[in-house]
Amino acid sequence: MAHTKSALKRLKTSTKARLRHKSRNSELSTVEKKFRAAIESSELTLAEELYNSLVAKFDKAVKAGTIHGNKASRKKSRLTLALNTAKASKK
């Protein structure tokens, strides 16, 4: 347990930040699962909508410092590849 006043304050702020980051990560995970499920069930219009919202959410998470920029870029790249592959197989 922290002893100094500044350490106690830092403990409080880091706890709040951890909960914010946990919430955002959970939301990203949930939407990504829905996106992958839409691709599996060949619902491409829904998948495209979810893809657009996912890209925006990843960018916001990077801006807020929740995830690293490279991780967001990697995820977006893989999601784009999955969407494009699904579109190509649909034709």
N, C-alpha and C positions, 0 to 999 in steps of 0.2 A: 504494500500500500504506500502511496505517495505521502511524503511528510511536508514538503514545502508548499506554500500557497500556489506558486506557479505550476508545480507538478500536479496539484489537485485540479487546477483549471485545465491543464493539458489533458488530463485523464478524462474530464468531462467532454471536452471538444472532440477528442479522438473517438470517444464512445458514440457521440452523435454522428460523426463522419462515417464510422464503421457501419452504423445502421442505415444511413443514406446509401452508402455504396452497396450494401447487402441487398437493399430493396431494388436498386437499379439493376444489379446483376441478375437478380431473380426475374425481373421483368424481361430483360434481354433473353434469358434462357427460355422463358415461357413462350415468347413470340417466335424465337427460333424453332422451338419444337412444333409450334403450329404451322410455321412455314414448311418445315420438312414433311409434316403430315399432309399438307395440301399438295406438295409435289408427289408424294407417294400415291395419293388418291387421284392424281391427274386433274386437280382443280387449278388450272393455270391462272385464271383471272384472280382468284383469291391469293394464290402464291405471289403474283405480281404486286398486289396491294400490300401484302405482308412484307415483301421484299423492300418496297419503298419506305415503309414505316421502320423496318429494321435498320436500314442504312441511316436514317435520321437519328434513331435511338443510339446507334453506335457512335455517330459523330458527337452527339450530346454527351455521351458517357466519357468520351475522350476529352471533350472540353471541360467537363467537371472534374477530370482527374480520376475517374473511377477505374478505367482500364487504360492500358498503354496504347498509343497510336498504332504501333505495328500490329498489335493483336487485332485491333479493329479493322485494319487494312486486310489482314489475312482472312478474317472472318467474312468480310464483304466480298473478297475475291472468291472464296469457296462457295458462298451463297450464290454469287453471280454465275459461277460455273454450273452449279446444280440446276439453277433456273434455266440457263441456256441449253443444258443437256436435256432437260425435260421438254423444252419447247421443240428441240430438234427431233426427239423421239416421237413426239406427237404428230409430226407432219407425215 
